[in-house]
Amino acid sequence: MSKHIHQRNLDKPLILSANPAGVGAIDVENPEKPLNVLVGPLNLKPLDHIDLYWAEAAEPAATYDHPLDAPPTNGFVTLSVDSRSLASAPDPVPVSYRFSPFPGGTSEDSDASHIRVKLEAPGGIDTDPATPYENEALRPPQVQPSGVIVDPQGVRVIIAPYPHMSEGDRISVSWADQTLQHPALGAAELEREVVVPIPAQIVESVGNSSSLPVRYEIHDVVGNWSKRSPATEVVVSLGG
C-alpha cells in the first residue's frame, strides 16, 4: 500500500495469536478459525472503512466497514485474517492498517506491528498418533559416556539436528524426573548436534537405575512444542 506522511500515525494493531511472541502452528490448526487482529482506538462513523495489511501483500488481508445503522463510536475493531493465507517467514512480518473515513475523508495509516510467523513445530510432524505426547520424528538422545555410568562427572546428552531447527529454540532434557533447561540456540548451533552437560548433582540425586529414561523436548520462539522425544534408557551404577 502507498504511504502518506502524517503528524502522528494510528496505534499499532495487536495480533491476537495464542502466544504473544508470534503466530504458531496452533493458530492455523483449524482452517475454519481465523486469526483475529485488534485495531484502534478509532472514531468510527457509519461506512468508515478499514483495510488490514499483512506482510508485503498489496491487497488487504482483511477489511471492515462500520455498519450504516451503527451509531458513531470511539473504540476498537477486531478484523479476521484467513489462517489459510498465512505463511512462515524467517523474519518478523509487518502488519498495519489504513483507516478511511466516509465520505472521502483523508486516509490514515497505522504504525506497523512486526510479528514472527513460524507454523512448523520443531522436530517435524509426529508419525504415531497412538503416542500423543511423544514425537517419533525426533531421534532418541545419545548419552555419553556410553555403557554403564559409574561416575557422575562428565555425563553428556547429545541431541541430533532435527527438522525445523531454529534460532531461539529452547531444549529441555529430562534425566529421569529431573529437567535441565539448555540455553536458547544461537545461529551458529543450527544443523549441528547439541551437547547438554548433565550436572553431577543431578546424576547423584537421581541415583542408580537399571533403566533410567533420558529424553528431551523443544519449544520454539513462538511457543510451538515438539512433543517429547523417544527415551534412551541408560544404566547408572555409581560407586560408593
N, C-alpha and C positions, 0 to 999 in steps of 0.2 A: 504494500500500500504506500501511497505517496505520503510525504511528511510535511507538516505545516509547523511554522515557528509560533509558539505561544509563550506568554509570560510564565505560565505555570501549566504543566501537563496534569491530566487527571491521575488519580491514585492508581497504583499498580493493581492488576487483577490478582485474585487469590485462587490458586488451583486447589481444589478440594480432593486431592489424592489421599489414599489410605495412609500413606507415610508422608509427613511434611517435607522430607528430604527429596522426594521426587515421585514420578509415576512408575509403578512397577507392574509385575505380572498380575497381581490381584486386582488391579484397576481395569484390566481388559479381559478377565477370565469369562465374564458374561457379556457376550456381544450385544445383548439387548439392553444392557445397563450403560448409559453414557457417563462420561467424566464431567462432573459439574465444575464450573468456574464462576466465582463470585466477583461482580464488578460494582463499583460505586464508592462512596455515595454520589447519587446523581439527582438533579432536579428534573423529574420526569413529568412530561405532559402528554396528552393523547397523541399518538402517532410518532412520537420521538423514536429514533431508530438507533440500535447498537450493532456494530459489527465486531466480532472477536476474531483475532488473527493468531494463528498458531505456526510457530517456526517461520519459515520464509515463504509460505504459500501466499500467492497473490489473491486467492479467493478466501473469504471468511470461513472459518471453521464452524461458526455458529452465529445466528442473528437473533435480534429481539426487536419487536415493535410494541410500544406501550399501547394497550388496548384503547380504542376510541371511546368506550364507555367508562374507562377507568378515571378516577379523579387524579389530579396532579399530586405528586408525592416526592419527598426527598428521602431516598433510601437506596437499597441495594437490589440488584437483579442477579438471578442465577441463570447462566447460559449452559446449555448441554452440548458437549462435544461428542460426536460419534466415536466410541472407543475403537471401532474397527479401522478408523482412519489414522490412528496413532502409530508411530514407528520409533524404534530405538535410535538414539543418536549418541555419538561419542562425547559431545559437549552439550552443556545446557542449552535448551532451545528458548528463544524469546516468545513470550505470549503477551499480547497487548490488545486494546480495543479502541474503537472510534465511536464517539457519541455525536449523532447528527440530529439537532433539534428540528421539529416540524413547525411551520413550513419553511424550508430553505434557509435555516439559520447556519451560522458558521460551525463547521465540524470541529470537534476537539479530540485530540489523541491522548491516550494514557501513556504513562511510563511503562516500560516492559518489565514483566517478571521473567526471570530466567530459571528454568526448571530442568532437572535431569530426567530423561526418559530412558529406562532400561527395562525391557519387557521379558528378558530371558533370565531365568534363575541360574545362579552359579551351580555348576555340576551337570546341567542339562536336564533332560526330561526323564523322570523316574520310569523305569522299564517294567516294574512289577507292582501293579495296583494292590496286590494282596498284602503288601507291607507299606501301609500309608505313611509311616514316619521314617522310612528308610529309602534311600535312593541308590539302587543298584548300578546306576550310571557312574557313580563315584567309585574309584578304586579303594579297596581297603588300605589303611595306612601300613607302612613298614615301621618296625620297631628295631632300633639298634641299641646295644649290641644284639645280634641275633642269638638264638638259643636261649638257654635259661639265664635269667637276670639274677646275678648273685651280688651285685654291687649297686647301691642306689645312685652312685655318682656316674655322670656321663650318659644317662639314658636319653635317647632322642626319638622323636616320632617324625617320620618323613612322609610328606603328602605329595603325591604326584600332581603334575599340572592337570587341570580339569576344564571341561567346556565352560566358556563364558567367564574365564578367569579375568578379573578386572581390578584396576587400581582402586584401593579403598575397601576391598573385601576384608572381612574380619573372620578369621578361622578360630573356632573353639575346639580344643582337643579334650576328650574325656578319658581319664585314666581310671577305670572302674567308675566310682561315683564322684570323683574329683575332676573339676573342669578348669582348664587353663586357657586364658584368652591370649591369642597371639596378636601383636600389633597389626594395624591395618596395612595391607600390602601396598608397596610403592611400585612405581612403573618399572623399576629395574628387576623386580621379583616376578614379573609376569612370565608365563610359559616356562617356568623353572620349578624344580622341586622346592618345597617349603620345609625347612627343618625347624622343628619346635622342640627345644630342650625341655625335659621334664625335671623340675627341681627335685633334688634328693629328698627334701622333706615330704613331698607328695608321695614319692615311691615308698618311703619308710612308713608314712602314716597309713597308707592303704595296706601295706604289708604283703605277705606271701599269698600266692594263689597258684593253683594248677591250671587255671584258665581265666586269666584276667582280661576283660574286654577293653580294647582300645579303639576308639572311633573319633570321628571329627564331623563338624558341620560348618557351614559358611553362611554368613549374612552379607549381602552387598550394600552399596551406598543408598539404595532406595528401599531397603527392607526385604528384598527377595531372599527367600530361605532355600537352601539346597536340600533340606531334609538331612538326616543322619547318614553317614557312610556305613557300609557293612563293617562289622567289627573284625579286628585281628585279635586273636586270643594268645596271650603270652604266659609263660611260666615264670613266676617270681619266687626265688628261694634265697632270701637274704641271710647271711651268716650272723652268728651271734645270738 
